[in-house]
């Protein structure tokens, strides 16, 4: 699931779009590059998000090649998704 888009289904951030940057058995860690940057992701239960089966190519390439992902990359990917 890492690198996929997800929207929040519950909480004060309901309908906000994020990118999944990490996961464990019960939680995912979401970033948006702005209020939730890479160094301070939002921890959210898996049942409170809606996963979107789409991955930004730039983010996926950086994950595959283990390059550094910047907050600007996340912001750009989210902006391009809404177009």
NORVENUR-V283325 format. One record per pair of residues at least 24 apart in sequence whose C-alpha atoms are under 10 Angstrom apart, sorted by sequence separation. I is the first residue (numbers start at 1). GAP is how many residues later the second one is. D is the distance in whole Angstrom. If there is no record, write none. Layout:
BEGIN
i/gap/d
I/GAP/D
I/GAP/D
END
This chain:
BEGIN
i/gap/d
6/24/8
18/24/9
56/24/9
5/25/9
6/25/10
56/25/8
2/26/9
4/26/10
5/26/10
55/26/9
1/27/9
2/27/9
3/27/10
5/27/10
54/27/9
2/28/10
18/31/10
20/31/9
38/31/8
39/31/10
17/32/10
19/32/9
38/32/7
39/32/9
11/33/10
16/33/10
17/33/10
18/33/10
19/33/10
37/33/9
38/33/6
10/34/10
14/34/9
15/34/9
17/34/10
18/34/10
37/34/6
10/35/10
14/35/9
15/35/9
17/35/10
20/35/10
36/35/9
37/35/9
8/36/9
19/36/9
38/36/9
8/37/10
9/37/10
10/37/9
11/37/8
19/37/9
33/37/8
34/37/7
37/37/9
8/38/10
9/38/8
10/38/6
33/38/4
34/38/9
37/38/10
8/39/10
9/39/5
10/39/7
32/39/8
33/39/6
8/40/6
9/40/5
10/40/10
19/40/10
31/40/9
32/40/9
33/40/8
34/40/9
7/41/9
8/41/5
9/41/6
32/41/10
33/41/5
34/41/7
7/42/6
8/42/6
9/42/10
21/42/10
32/42/6
33/42/5
6/43/6
7/43/5
8/43/9
31/43/8
32/43/6
33/43/9
5/44/10
6/44/5
7/44/7
31/44/9
32/44/10
33/44/10
5/45/9
6/45/4
7/45/8
32/45/9
33/45/9
5/46/6
6/46/5
32/46/7
4/47/7
5/47/5
6/47/8
4/48/7
5/48/7
6/48/9
4/49/6
5/49/6
1/50/8
3/50/10
4/50/6
5/50/6
1/51/10
3/51/9
4/51/5
5/51/8
1/52/9
3/52/6
4/52/8
1/53/10
2/53/9
3/53/7
1/54/9
3/54/9
3/55/10
4/55/9
19/55/7
3/56/7
4/56/9
18/56/9
19/56/10
2/57/10
3/57/6
18/57/9
2/58/9
3/58/10
19/58/9
3/59/10
18/59/10
19/59/8
3/60/8
18/60/7
2/61/9
17/61/7
17/62/10
17/64/9
17/65/9
3/71/10
5/72/9
5/73/8
5/76/9
END
